[in-house]
Amino acid sequence: MRSAPPSRPARQPAEGVGRSSATAPAQPADGRRTADPDRVSTEPIAIVVATPVVPLASGTARTPVDGAATGHPAMPGTGEAVNAPAAPKSARAAKRELAAASRERRRYERQEVRRFTKRSRRRRIVWSVVLGSVVALVLVVAVGAYSPLMALREVRVEGASRIPVADVQAAFDDTLGTPLPLIASADVLAALSAFPLIETYSTETIPPGTLVVRIVERVPVGVVDTGSGLELVDAAGVVIDRPAERPEGQPLIVTDDGVAGEGFRAAAAVIRSLPAEVRGQLVGASAETADDVRLELSTGATVVWGSAEESAAKAAVLARLMVAAPPDTVGEYDVSSPASAVTR
């Protein structure tokens, strides 16, 4: 009896030909086939998710890769570790953070204050610079003014004709060496009080060491006979000189009360108001009262003046009358009423 030929093994298809690149599903252990013969089963693909950095108490950080690194189990199927609650901070670390926050807050407040007070600070700086400059200038001036550099070295006299200039300069010998700002008006008055011919004066300081004294001398109005001699006086009755005889061009003033009476003051005021051409011909003046001033010219003619009021107008009228009627042709001019002056 012939034996049956051995069965031929099933032909295996060539790899990669006529089949999907995926591996065929394995048959179940009980020999049953799957409902969908074309369905291919695959293994799930793990998704890796970046885990946030977990800060440590010491200030370092670590990134857990999986549950083993963090000590916590990973989520199933993803490999992502579950973040556990942060560990509580120590009291020292909390104090450091609180101090840092306080410092940051103070720094921010200072910046805000500086920003809102910028204009006022700039204004204070400007005022400080101005006041500092003024104080520095005052100090420089004070030091320079009261230093020996500003001491009086020279006295310059101007306007003196009858008074010797050397005498006036000698009166300031005690003041030499004194700083110019320290020379008071009382010191100048004391030095010039010895000169009665000075009617008014003014002073000027020229740094570094010059004092200028400008003098206005008294103007004589005539001479008065005191019984013991002649005295050349000004309008205030101050004696300028005691001449032996009447100086040329100075009238003799005759009054009842002397230089202290109202008649003398009225006559002196009239003499000072006369123009030069009339004053040169005047040889005498008299006044019994303040309203009865009479002048005497060199030709012998007299002038009825009246009071010292309107002396300027009366002087102008008298000058015109003397041109129209020369004094050698007239015995009297009456200008007591300048609006109706007459000659006789």
C-alpha positions as CSV (number, residue, x, y, z in Angstrom):
1,M,0.0,0.0,0.0
2,R,1.4,3.3,-1.1
3,S,1.8,5.8,1.5
4,A,0.3,9.2,0.9
5,P,2.7,12.0,0.0
6,P,3.5,14.3,2.7
7,S,1.5,17.4,2.7
8,R,3.2,20.5,1.2
9,P,3.6,23.3,3.5
10,A,1.5,26.4,2.8
11,R,3.3,29.0,0.7
12,Q,4.3,32.0,2.6
13,P,3.8,35.2,0.7
14,A,6.8,37.3,0.1
15,E,7.6,39.9,2.7
16,G,6.2,43.3,1.7
17,V,4.2,41.9,-1.2
18,G,0.4,41.9,-1.2
19,R,0.3,42.6,2.5
20,S,0.1,45.6,4.7
21,S,3.3,46.8,6.4
22,A,1.5,46.4,9.7
23,T,1.8,43.1,11.4
24,A,-1.3,40.8,11.1
25,P,-3.3,40.5,14.3
26,A,-2.6,37.4,16.3
27,Q,-5.3,34.8,16.5
28,P,-7.1,34.5,19.7
29,A,-6.1,31.6,21.9
30,D,-9.6,30.0,21.5
31,G,-9.2,29.8,17.7
32,R,-12.0,32.3,17.0
33,R,-11.4,34.9,14.4
34,T,-12.1,38.6,14.9
35,A,-15.2,40.1,13.5
36,D,-13.2,42.5,11.1
37,P,-10.4,40.6,9.4
38,D,-9.0,43.9,7.9
39,R,-8.7,45.7,11.3
40,V,-5.2,46.2,12.4
41,S,-4.6,46.7,16.1
42,T,-1.8,49.1,17.2
43,E,-0.2,49.9,20.5
44,P,-0.9,53.4,22.1
45,I,1.7,56.1,21.5
46,A,2.9,57.8,24.7
47,I,2.6,61.6,24.7
48,V,5.3,63.4,26.6
49,V,4.1,66.8,28.1
50,A,6.7,69.3,29.4
51,T,6.4,69.6,33.1
52,P,6.7,73.1,34.7
53,V,9.7,73.8,36.8
54,V,9.1,73.3,40.5
55,P,11.0,75.9,42.6
56,L,12.8,74.5,45.6
57,A,13.2,76.1,49.0
58,S,16.9,76.6,48.4
59,G,16.3,78.7,45.3
60,T,17.3,76.0,42.7
61,A,14.8,74.4,40.3
62,R,14.4,71.0,38.8
63,T,12.3,69.6,36.0
64,P,10.8,66.3,36.8
65,V,10.9,63.9,33.8
66,D,8.7,61.2,35.2
67,G,7.2,60.0,38.4
68,A,10.5,58.6,39.6
69,A,12.2,61.9,39.5
70,T,9.6,63.7,41.5
71,G,8.6,60.9,43.7
72,H,5.0,61.0,42.4
73,P,3.4,58.6,40.0
74,A,2.9,59.5,36.4
75,M,-0.4,59.8,34.8
76,P,-1.3,56.5,33.1
77,G,-0.5,56.3,29.4
78,T,1.2,59.7,29.2
79,G,4.3,59.6,31.3
80,E,3.5,63.0,32.8
81,A,4.1,63.4,36.5
82,V,1.4,64.8,38.7
83,N,2.6,68.1,40.3
84,A,2.3,67.9,44.0
85,P,1.5,70.9,46.2
86,A,4.6,73.1,46.9
87,A,6.3,72.5,50.2
88,P,5.7,75.2,52.8
89,K,8.4,77.8,53.1
90,S,10.5,78.3,56.2
91,A,10.0,81.3,58.4
92,R,13.4,82.7,57.4
93,A,12.6,82.5,53.7
94,A,9.3,84.2,54.3
95,K,11.0,87.0,56.2
96,R,13.5,87.5,53.4
97,E,10.8,87.7,50.8
98,L,8.8,90.2,53.0
99,A,11.9,92.4,53.5
100,A,12.6,92.3,49.7
101,A,9.1,93.3,49.0
102,S,9.3,96.2,51.5
103,R,12.5,97.4,49.9
104,E,11.0,97.3,46.5
105,R,8.0,99.2,47.8
106,R,10.1,101.9,49.3
107,R,12.2,102.2,46.2
108,Y,9.0,102.6,44.1
109,E,7.6,105.3,46.5
110,R,10.9,107.2,46.4
111,Q,10.8,107.2,42.6
112,E,7.2,108.5,42.6
113,V,8.1,111.2,45.1
114,R,11.0,112.3,43.0
115,R,8.9,112.3,39.9
116,F,6.2,114.5,41.3
117,T,8.6,116.9,43.1
118,K,10.9,117.4,40.2
119,R,9.7,121.0,39.5
120,S,9.9,122.1,43.1
121,R,13.3,120.6,43.5
122,R,14.5,122.5,40.5
123,R,13.0,125.7,41.8
124,R,14.8,125.2,45.2
125,I,18.0,124.6,43.4
126,V,17.7,127.8,41.4
127,W,16.9,129.8,44.6
128,S,19.8,128.2,46.4
129,V,22.2,129.2,43.6
130,V,20.8,132.8,43.6
131,L,21.0,133.2,47.3
132,G,24.4,131.6,47.4
133,S,25.7,134.1,44.8
134,V,24.2,137.0,46.7
135,V,25.8,135.9,50.0
136,A,29.1,135.4,48.3
137,L,28.9,138.8,46.7
138,V,28.1,140.4,50.0
139,L,31.0,138.7,51.7
140,V,33.4,139.7,49.0
141,V,32.2,143.3,49.1
142,A,32.3,143.4,52.9
143,V,35.8,141.9,53.1
144,G,37.0,144.3,50.4
145,A,35.3,147.4,51.9
146,Y,36.5,147.0,55.4
147,S,40.0,145.8,54.5
148,P,43.0,148.2,54.5
149,L,42.8,148.3,50.7
150,M,39.9,150.7,51.1
151,A,41.5,153.0,53.6
152,L,41.4,156.8,53.1
153,R,44.6,158.1,51.6
154,E,43.7,161.3,49.7
155,V,41.2,164.1,50.3
156,R,40.3,166.1,47.2
157,V,38.6,169.5,47.7
158,E,36.6,171.2,44.9
159,G,34.8,174.6,44.9
160,A,36.9,176.4,47.4
161,S,38.0,179.9,46.5
162,R,38.2,181.9,49.7
163,I,39.0,178.9,51.9
164,P,42.5,177.5,51.5
165,V,42.4,174.0,50.1
166,A,45.3,172.8,52.3
167,D,43.4,173.8,55.5
168,V,40.4,171.7,54.4
169,Q,42.6,168.7,53.7
170,A,44.4,169.1,57.0
171,A,41.1,168.9,58.8
172,F,40.8,165.2,57.7
173,D,44.2,164.2,59.1
174,D,42.6,162.2,61.9
175,T,40.4,160.3,59.3
176,L,43.3,159.1,57.1
177,G,43.6,155.3,57.2
178,T,40.0,154.8,58.0
179,P,38.1,152.5,55.5
180,L,35.9,154.6,53.2
181,P,32.6,152.8,54.2
182,L,33.3,153.6,57.9
183,I,33.6,157.4,57.3
184,A,30.3,158.7,58.6
185,S,28.7,162.0,57.7
186,A,29.2,163.1,61.3
187,D,32.9,162.8,60.8
188,V,32.8,165.0,57.7
189,L,30.7,167.6,59.5
190,A,33.1,167.7,62.4
191,A,36.0,168.3,60.1
192,L,34.3,171.1,58.1
193,S,32.5,172.8,61.0
194,A,35.7,174.9,61.6
195,F,35.1,176.7,58.2
196,P,32.1,179.2,58.5
197,L,32.5,180.2,54.9
198,I,31.2,176.8,53.8
199,E,27.5,177.1,53.1
200,T,26.8,173.6,51.8
201,Y,29.0,170.7,50.9
202,S,28.8,167.2,49.5
203,T,31.1,164.2,49.6
204,E,31.9,161.3,47.2
205,T,34.1,158.3,47.8
206,I,36.2,157.0,45.0
207,P,37.7,153.6,45.7
208,P,40.2,152.5,46.7
209,G,41.1,155.5,48.9
210,T,39.9,158.9,47.7
211,L,37.4,161.2,49.4
212,V,36.1,164.1,47.3
213,V,34.7,167.1,49.2
214,R,32.7,169.6,47.0
215,I,32.2,172.9,48.8
216,V,29.7,175.7,48.1
217,E,31.0,178.8,49.8
218,R,28.8,181.5,51.3
219,V,28.0,184.4,49.0
220,P,28.4,187.8,50.6
221,V,25.5,190.2,50.2
222,G,27.1,193.3,51.8
223,V,28.8,194.7,54.8
224,V,27.2,195.9,58.1
225,D,28.6,198.4,60.5
226,T,28.7,196.9,64.0
227,G,30.2,199.9,65.7
228,S,33.4,198.1,66.2
229,G,34.1,197.6,62.5
230,L,32.8,196.3,59.3
231,E,31.7,192.8,58.8
232,L,31.2,191.1,55.4
233,V,28.1,188.9,55.8
234,D,26.0,186.6,53.7
235,A,22.2,186.4,53.5
236,A,22.0,184.4,56.7
237,G,24.1,187.0,58.6
238,V,27.1,184.8,58.9
239,V,30.4,186.8,59.0
240,I,32.6,186.0,56.1
241,D,35.3,188.6,56.7
242,R,36.0,191.7,58.7
243,P,37.5,194.2,56.2
244,A,38.9,197.5,57.2
245,E,36.7,199.3,54.6
246,R,33.8,198.4,52.3
247,P,34.9,196.0,49.5
248,E,34.2,197.1,45.9
249,G,30.9,195.8,44.8
250,Q,29.6,195.1,48.3
251,P,26.8,197.5,49.5
252,L,26.5,198.8,53.0
253,I,23.4,197.4,54.6
254,V,21.7,199.6,57.2
255,T,18.9,198.2,59.4
256,D,17.4,199.0,62.8
257,D,17.7,195.4,64.3
258,G,21.0,194.4,62.8
259,V,21.5,191.0,61.0
260,A,18.9,189.3,63.3
261,G,16.0,191.5,62.2
262,E,13.4,191.0,59.5
263,G,14.6,194.2,57.7
264,F,18.1,192.7,57.2
265,R,16.6,189.4,55.8
266,A,14.4,191.3,53.4
267,A,17.2,193.5,52.2
268,A,19.5,190.5,51.8
269,A,16.9,188.7,49.7
270,V,16.4,191.7,47.4
271,I,20.2,192.0,46.9
272,R,20.5,188.4,45.9
273,S,17.7,188.7,43.3
274,L,19.4,191.6,41.5
275,P,20.9,191.0,38.0
276,A,24.6,191.5,37.6
277,E,24.4,194.8,35.8
278,V,22.3,196.3,38.6
279,R,24.3,194.7,41.4
280,G,27.5,196.3,40.1
281,Q,26.0,199.8,40.6
282,L,24.6,199.1,44.1
283,V,26.4,200.9,47.0
284,G,23.8,200.7,49.8
285,A,20.6,199.1,51.0
286,S,18.3,200.0,53.9
287,A,15.2,198.6,55.4
288,E,13.3,199.8,58.5
289,T,10.8,197.0,58.1
290,A,10.4,194.0,55.9
291,D,8.1,196.0,53.6
292,D,10.3,199.0,53.2
293,V,13.4,198.1,51.3
294,R,15.3,200.9,49.5
295,L,18.4,200.6,47.4
296,E,21.0,203.3,46.6
297,L,22.9,203.3,43.3
298,S,26.4,204.7,42.7
299,T,24.9,207.6,40.7
300,G,22.9,208.7,43.7
301,A,19.6,207.5,42.3
302,T,17.4,205.4,44.7
303,V,15.1,202.5,44.1
304,V,11.9,202.1,46.1
305,W,11.6,198.3,46.3
306,G,9.0,197.6,48.9
307,S,8.8,194.1,50.3
308,A,10.9,191.1,49.1
309,E,7.9,189.6,47.4
310,E,8.0,189.3,43.6
311,S,11.7,190.2,43.7
312,A,12.4,188.5,40.4
313,A,9.7,190.5,38.5
314,K,10.8,193.7,40.2
315,A,14.4,193.1,39.2
316,A,13.4,192.5,35.5
317,V,11.4,195.7,35.5
318,L,14.2,197.7,37.1
319,A,16.7,196.5,34.5
320,R,14.4,197.7,31.7
321,L,13.8,201.0,33.3
322,M,17.5,201.6,33.7
323,V,18.0,201.0,30.0
324,A,15.2,203.4,29.1
325,A,16.2,206.0,31.6
326,P,19.8,205.8,32.8
327,P,20.5,206.2,36.5
328,D,22.4,209.5,36.0
329,T,19.2,211.0,34.5
330,V,16.8,209.7,37.1
331,G,16.5,210.5,40.8
332,E,14.3,207.5,41.8
333,Y,12.9,204.3,40.4
334,D,9.7,202.9,42.0
335,V,9.2,199.2,41.4
336,S,7.2,198.4,44.5
337,S,4.4,197.6,42.2
338,P,6.0,196.0,39.1
339,A,2.9,196.2,37.0
340,S,3.0,200.1,37.3
341,A,6.6,201.0,37.8
342,V,7.5,204.7,37.5
343,T,10.6,206.9,37.4
344,R,10.9,210.3,39.1
